[in-house]
């Protein structure tokens, strides 16, 4: 009996032991499964991190090209300098050498060289190749170099707002650099070395090198030669007109492609003013798409297009301008206080008569006027492929009074961005097909695969081809008052000027502050090149668009004709030159007669009947058909 009890007890112990061993085995299997399968990758990475030291190899950013293949922005190799304090043998010597060579504070470098509680510490980013070679030749223990990338802009301050710039660690901050950061940045690589428990490199062990992948290259629609012509002209405006700023755009009217775009003042992209954030923010803005303004008479192209399309006016309709018109009990002046008298629609456009365009807007009525303005895209973004675009300002139709409608007819009581107005004008002039403006031509990765391309999107037909052709012909008459092909000698150029007052923060008219503008087209009969010049707060004496902006638009177009080797449309046309007479002190009637003898046109500043000042001064050589200013 005792024997049986002992045997039974033994079997129980064996079973318990077996169960315990089985349990421990199962637990071990589960643990191994968790460690090797579930957490395997994470633990492997942590282990690798403990017995290796790595330095990042920064990927080169993609290059940016213009439409002709010229490089606008390129990457070049620089070096980041690191120190591993545990490996440094003489901290004072290393600190002294690096601080002298790299222009750094000695104590700051020394603190990093004795900081042994971290594996490595950065001394300086983007050291040039010359300094890097000296550091390498010195063979300082504990000092390491890692390849990095710097950004260089081939033409310095050319196209600075559109291109944008990168931060010190190579991240896009504005413009194209920021807009297409995900394409340009590439994929960083790494360099690994094995180290001991203290973080020191183990000699003779394996090194691992994972190369960086270069970012994608971007090609823009911009032509750097046309951009240079534009920017040189804008600089001239800043000097001669003493303006707050000057903005210019050149666009292909048929495709919507931006050929040039800039605002002055600007800055050199290789010397970004990072220490003055106010200047940096202001001068890096793409004002052609971000800033709204009251356009003035350039807007009359839109009113004219709507009126012709709707059939409320014909080219031979006559209008009378007495110098002003009363609407809703409010007297609204024409720019010419003495009036233009009786005139046709074409003459009204040539004279830029406010009274004519008030009448056109009133004939359309608020509902039809707004129907066309919304069709044109007023108060909406154009969809240009750049960040930060504003949508402009269009009053709610329900709040528009008759007096507001009259003012809108000649470009007041409405606000647009330069790109918005120019895109609409291009749509009106190219047969009525509104093309979305664009600066991007294509994006291609380092393997040659195209990732993105310009689709040249149409936003639809905004006017008929017939209306478009009529306006093209009329704009040719605006610039060529003395006959065809005169504005730019021998070339079929059309255009329209504009002048508008600015407003202060309280919505009141800012006295003496104006925006002068000009839109030029070539060829006028079927425009391909459309140029806009906008001068903000000219202060050299004149402010009318015909004086302050149009001559510079002429320079830009002339530069394009020469660069593109475009032959004249009429070789026989020759511009005749005359001398500006002295009309100071004369009555306005006497002065106008004297100017007419010289085939010169004039605009008045003031409501008086006597000329107090003239621009330009007597004796200045002018072309027949030029416009001068008489201050009365």
MIVO-891490 format. One record per residue (C-alpha): x, y, z. Coordinates in steps of 0.001 Angstrom, whole numbers, plus 524288, in hexadecimal, padded with zeros to 5 digits. Example, Ala and Ser with C-alpha at 12.3 -4.5 7.8 and 13.67 -1.06 7.14 Angstrom:
8300C7EE6C81E78835667FBDC81BE4
This chain:
80000800008000080AD180925803E3811B4805977F74E805DE809357EF0380485816737F5C1812D2819817F386811A5815D07E51A8058E81E5A7E36780C78829E77E9D3818438282C7E10F80FC2828237D4E08094B834B87D92C8167483B1F7DAEE81AD7836767CD9F80E5283BE67C79180FDE848D77CE9181DFE849CC7CA4F81A37846587BC6080FA0850A97BC658190A85AAC7C1F782369857957B7DE8191E857F37AD2181439864F37B20D821E186A9B7B2AC824CC865577A5218185086B4F79FBE81B418781F7A674828EC877CB7A0C1823758751379332819BF8803B7949E8247E8893F7995F82D558856978E2182215887C0784B681FC68954D78A5982E37898A778A5B831A68931E77D0E8252B894EB7754B81D3989FD177B4F828068A887780E4833228A3457789D834C18AEAB76F6D833B08B8CC77A2D83D9A8B1D8782D7846B68AFED777648463F8BE7877492848C68C1B0782E08543A8B84778346859BD8BE03776CB8585F8CB8F77CA5860508C7407889686BC48C1647816386C528CA8D775CA86DC68D912773B08679F8DF50767C2868AD8EC50760B685E1C8F0D07574B8619A8F3337491D858BB8FE35744B5852628FBFE737858550F9063972D03848E590E1B729DF843FB90D6971C1B8487291802712B783F319227E70DB883FF2926326FF4C839E6930C16F6E8832B792D8E6EA4983F4392E9F6E23C846B4924D66EA9A84E9692EB26F28A8509592AB4700B484A8F9343870A4584D1492CB9716ED8571A921F37192385C54919F97247A86AA29189B727C68721691073731A08750D9163573EF08790190FAE74BAE873A490F3A7596B87DE090E957643187B39905C376FFB882DF9028277C4C8826B8F5DB7843B887648FA787916488ADC8ECBA79632894DB8EB8778B4489ACC8F91B78CA88A8A88F83F792408AB92906BD793FA89EFE90EB77954E8A63791BB1796318AE0491960789C88A214914C778234899CB92037787018A43792A25783C58A62B924DE77609897C7923A677287893D5930D47783E89EAD937D3770BC89C26930DF763EA88D49931AA7644588BDD93EF576AA38851B939AC776D28858E93D2678532890689357378BF088916932E0798AE87D0592E1E7916D8852C92462789A588CBC9203A795CE8802B91D1379D3787C259141E792238897590D8A791D188888909847A02587A229059379FCE87C428F6EA7A14F86E598F3767A517869FC8F422796CC86EE78EC1F78B6A8718E8F79A7823A86EA0906087818186D9690F37775E5877FA919BA774D9873F2920747684286AF991E4075CA686EA49201E74E6187D4D9220E74F098834D924237419D88C2B91A3173B1B898A19220373DBF896B39225274C76892589141874C6789EFC9100C7459B8A70D9171C74FED89FAE9104175AE68A16D9030E754468B0039055F7523E8B1A7908FE760A58ACA68FB69764618A74D8FFBC7718D8A28A8F48177A0E893F48F55A77CAA891128FF13771B0888848FA23766A7883938FF95759E58767A8FC27753D5872C28FFD574607867D7909B274537861D39123673AC58619D920DA7388A858B09286D72F6585DBF931CF725278559593AC771CA385C5293D1F70FB38574194ADA70D5E856C894FDB71B6484B06958C971C8C84494954D070FAE836E494F207118F8392C94F747203E82AE494FA07249982689944BB71B7B8323E93BD571E088321B93E1472CB283CED9397D735B58408892E9473F26843EF92E7A74D93851A992BA87529D84DE091D58753C78496391D057459983A9691D8F7471A83296925F773DB782D8D932527443382689939C77396782335939E072AF1825BF92DF57227582F60928C472C94824569279D7369781925924B872D3A81FDA9189E727C6827EC914D7733B082331906B77335382890905337256C8351690D007271083A21907D77341483E7C8FA0C730238413B8EEE1739B484C778EFF174373856D68E5577448585F198E0C97502186CE58DCD4753A786E398D29075EAE87A3A8CEBC766B587B068C47C771A987E6D8C98177F4D881688C42778CD9879C68C5F17997F87F0D8D3B279B5887B778D7C378D88889568D7527882688B3B8D26077A4F8909C8C48C779A689BD88C42C7702889BBF8B9ED7657F88D068B7BC766508833B8B8D275B5387E4D8C5E17564B871088C71F74FE186D8E8D16F745CD85FA48D40F7413E8602A8DE42736548569B8E9A0735B484CC38EAC272A9984C6E8F7DB723A783F938FF4772350837A190133716F183B1390C0070D4D83131916B070A448300491E2F6FD8A8289592B086FD938217C932236F2A5829B993E256F5C8833B6942A36EBBF83F689480D6F347842DE951916E8338353E9578D6E84C835BF9576A6F72C8427095F296F69C83C5A969136ED3E830CF96A996F678838ED96BFA702D48426F975C86FCFF836C297E0A6F8F9830A497D157068683D7C9817B70C9D83D5698D1B7037482F7A99062707D3833AD990167160B83ED39998C7131C837D89A2E1709E982A2A9A2FE70FCC82E519A1C671E21823B09978D720158205298FBC72C33820F89838E723D681F4D97F57715BA8194B972B6710C6819F696CD370340814B2960C56FC55816D295B5B6EEAD80D5C950956EABC80A79948706DEB97FC4894C126DC147F97C93FBC6D44E7FE49935ED6DE847FE0593D3B6EB7680C8393A526ED99813B9944706F5CB81FF0948AD6EE7682492952536F8D281F9895778705DB825F59600B7101A8248996AD571A1F82F139748771DCA8353E9769672764839F29689F728FC845ED961DC72EAE850FF958E372AB684CFB94AC872D5885B21947917309D85AEF9520B73B5084D81950817419D84B1995B7B74BAE847889521D756AB84B3B95C1376116840419654A75CCC8339A95D8875C8782B389693B758D58332996BD174C868341B95D44749908255F95B5F74A95822439674E7424382C2C964CE7378A829BF9562F7368E81B1B957D373431816B59554D7264580F1796209725E1809EC95F1E7184A8014B954A471E6480010958BC72CB27FD0B9675C72C807F03096D3D727FE7EE9597AEB7226D7E4679837871BD97E8109823070D747E28A98E98707917E1C598FC46F8C57E817982B66F5497DB6997CDE6FA8D7D3FF983CC6EF967D7C99786F6E6B27CECA96FB56EED17C36F9795F6EEA37C51997B0E6DFF57C54496C4E6DDBB7B8B896A496E5857B1BC9758B6DEA87B58F971076D0F57B25F962D56D3F67A511966666D9737A23596F5D6CDDB79F4297BAB6D5C87A8FD983916CDB07AF32983C86C0367BC149897C6BBB37B5B6995516B53E7ACC3999436C07C7AF519A73A6C4C27B0CD9AC1E6D2AB7B2409B9846D8BE7BBB69BCCB6E3AD7BA989C9DF6EA747C50F9C6A86F46C7BC129BFFB6FE337AF3F9B8E67001E7A58B9B91770B657A0FA9ABAA70FE0798119A9F171BAC79A8D9B82E71EE07A93F9B60171F2C7B21F9BD357159D7BC099B3DA70FB87C7129BA687084C7CDD79B6456FBF97DC9E9B7436FCF07DBB09C29F6F33C7D4399CCFB6FAB77D1369D4EB6EE6E7CB039C9036E80B7CD529C1BB6DB567C1249C69B6D4947BA769BE0A6CA6D7C1859B1786C71E7BF919A3BA6C1CB7C18D997736C9EF7CF14995976C4107D29E9A3BF6C6CD7CD789A2156D4977D6D1996A36D69B7E22B99E136D06E7DF159A9BA6D9527DCE19A0856E4DA7D0949A8536E7BE7CA419A4C36F4B87BD089AA066F0637BC629A0476E5147BF149949E6EDEB7B5959993F6F84D7AB549991C6ED9A7AF1F98B596E9357AE1A985FF6F7027A0CF98C876F90B79BD9987336EC1279F969798F6F05B7992B97B276FDA379DC4974D270A347989B967257071779EFA9660D6F9A97AB5196D146FDFD7ACFB963687091B7A9BE957EF7005F7B56895B646F7EB7BE6C95EEF703207BBE8951CC7098A7BDBD94B216FC627CACA9522D6FB0F7CEC494D65708A57CE4B95A0B7108E7CED59571D71F107D4749499571C2B7E223943F571BDA7E7D39414870E767ED409341B712CA7FB649378370FA5804B592CFB7148580AC89357571F1D807089365772D73801459426F733CE7F84F94735728F37EDDA9511372CEF7E0629510A726BB7DE2595FA9725227D2399670A72A137C50F9683E723677B9DE96EB272AAD7ADF49665D72D8C7A455968C77229E7994F96B2972C607A0B7976A87323B7A45B97D3F7255A79E5798A9B7231179D789912E715DA7A8AD99A3D7196F7B11098E5471CDF7ADE39880970FD97B1B29947C7089B7BEE0994C970F8E7C14B9866970CEE7BFB69893D6FE7A7CCB2990796FE477D3EF987E1707FF7D0D298DE77152C7C95C9878A720867CF4E97A6071CDD7DC549741A720937E46696A27719117F1CD963E9719807FACB966EC70DFE7FAA5958A8709807EBD59583770A7A7E9BD9642B701F17F414960316F8267EEC29524F6F6E97E1149577E6F4347E6529610F6EA127EDD0955F46E3847E15194DEC6E3327D9F7959256DCD17E4A095BAB6D2AD7E85F94DC86CEAA7DB4694A9D6C8607D3B594A326D5157DA0C93DFE6DAEF7DE439402B6E9167EA9B938486EBE97EEBD935CA6F9F97FBE293C896FC398074B933B46FFB8815D693417702B18187092565702FE81C2E91E796F67982038911206FBBD825F1909537070B82F178FDF5703CC8356E8F4EF70DDB843B28F0B370DDD840498E49B705D783A418EC9C6FAE482C148E9B36FE41822C88F5256FC9281B278F716709208135990331705AF8112C90BD16F9D080A369184A6F5F67FCC5914926F1067F9A0922496EBD27EBE7922226F1517E104929F56EB007D6CA92FFC6F3F07CD6B9316E6E88B7C8DF93B4E6DE847C6489488B6E4D57C3419509A6D8A17C12E94D736CA547CC2094D956C0527C54F959066B9AA7C565961536C6097D37E95D6F6C8747D7B3962086BAF07D0AF96F0F6BC567D78F971F96C9357E4DC96E256C3AB7E308978006B8AC7DE639829C6C1F17EA08980D76CB1C7F3139829D6BF807ED0A990116BD527EF2B993996CBB07FDFD992406CAFF7FFB1996C66BCF67F8D69A3FB6BD37800FF9A9576B1EB7FF4099D6E6A93A801FE98EDA6A8D280EE09892A6ADE78130C995A26B4D68132F992346C36481EDC989466C0F68243F98D3A6B3CC81FCB9839E6A95C818C497A2D6B28280A3D977496B3E9808D197A2F6C27B7FC2C97C816C9D97FA26980BD6D7DA7F30C988066E2897F7A09906F6EDDC7F19E991F56FB367F28099B28706DF7EBC3998FF713E57EC3F99F3E721407F0119976772D267E8A599662739E27ED82996EE747E57EA3C98D4B752BF7DD8999486755CE7D89A99349747E57DB079A19F744F27E1FA9A63A738A47F0889A78773B757F3F69B4F5736497FF009B52272C6A800429A64E72BDC7FD6499F8D71EF07FF75992E3717A780312994C47096A8024C9897D6FFE480364985446F1C17FF60979146EA5C805DE977266DD20802C396CCB6D2D280A20967526C731806589650C6BCA17FA7B96D8E6BF137F24B9663D6B51A7F44D959136BBDE7FC9995AA36C82980704950E96CC0280EC6959756D55C807439614E6DF7080EEB96A1C6E8A480A71970A26F52E811CF97B3E6FC7F80C999804A7097F8130998B90710D880F3198D2D71F1680FDD99B1B7245C818729A1F371A3981DBD9AE6972051826619B4BC7160181BB59BE4A711F1812829B702708B7809269AC0370BF9801059A9986FFB1802B599C006F9D9805799A1E26EC768114F9A9056F219815E69A03B6FD2581326992776F8028110B992446E93081EF7996666E5438247C98B256ED3D81AE7981946E73D82014986566DA2882E189836C6DEA982A7F975966E2BD823C1972AC6D5DB82F26978876CE328388496FEC6D5F08307D963CA6D2D9830359671E6C44F83EFB9687F6C42D8417595C1E6CC338381C953D86C42683CE295A206B77B82ED495D2B6B39882E789649E6A69F826BA971376A5AE818C1970726A0DA81AEB97C96698A8828C49807B694F78247A98D6C68EDF81F419936269B6D8284299D566A1A1825859A49A6AE46826809B35A6AD4D82BE49BACC6B8D5828359C8586BDC382C799D1726C89D823F89D3B76D48B81FA09E1F56D40D81F3E9EAD96DFEF810E89EC376E3C6812BE9F0156F21080AA19FC056F55B8019A9FA756E9AB7F31E9F7C76EA8D7EF309E9A86E8B97E9149ED026DB897F5779F3D96D6CF7FDF89E8C86DBB97F5919DE686D5277F6799E5746C819805359E6726C9398064D9D7F06CC507FD3A9D4756C11D806619DB616B7A7810F09D1D86BBEA807BD9C6106BB36808E39C4126C9E27FDE79BF9C6D2D37FC209C43E6E0BC7F5EA9C08B6ED937F2A49CA736F8277F50B9C9FB706AF7EBF19D3B070D3E7DF5F9DAFC70A117E50E9E869707227E5BD9EF766FA2B7F4109F3706FABA800119EAD56F926808A79EBAD705478122F9E0D1701E2814FE9D79E6F6A281ACF9C9FF6F5D7824289C8396EF4682AD59D5756EF4982C0C9DDE16E31E836769D97C6D97F834BA9CAE16DC16834ED9C28E6CFB78283C9BAEB6CE0C8224D9B2336C3B18163F9B7136BCA980A629B1726C370810AD9B15E6D0F4808BF9B5E96DC9F80D2C9C0A96E5EF807A39C5A86F2D1802EC9D3776F568801479D73D703B17F69E9E1B570484
